[in-house]
């Protein structure tokens, strides 16, 4: 009887330890942004779309699969696709990417290298590319945070990444 009890205690302890290890491994890691680019208000006043690229790298265990990217303004609101101030459409590319006007992205064939966010599985560095199309002349509430939602080991997680400089500069 005593040996059976000890076996059950050992089995329960191992199961609990395995569950804690799985929880730790599924939450260990983060995306690191290591480049930042902004666009001047004057460029946006032209009313043409621009593409801005931000270099990221996954640091940690496992390979996350991206689900979506959301943009949070300095006032805390989440930018929707039908936002009345600007439209932001995110893409992924494996190439280094800076800032381009839309006609250059199309002319140079870069648009063909842009991938959808959903389902992308980063294995090293990648660029998050934002197609920014202005609608109004007011840009008082710039993007201050990007939220990346991803799945790792079957669990949906997200990470808020600060964009301290925003995407719009005063120049």
PyMOL commands that set and color helices and strands:
alter all, ss='L'
color gray80, all
select helices_A, chain A and resi 2-27+41-45+102-107+110-113
alter helices_A, ss='H'
color red, helices_A
select strands_A, chain A and resi 30-33+39-40+50-59+65-73+78-79+86-93+99-101+126-134+143-152+155-162+168-169
alter strands_A, ss='S'
color yellow, strands_A
deselect
rebuild
show_as cartoon
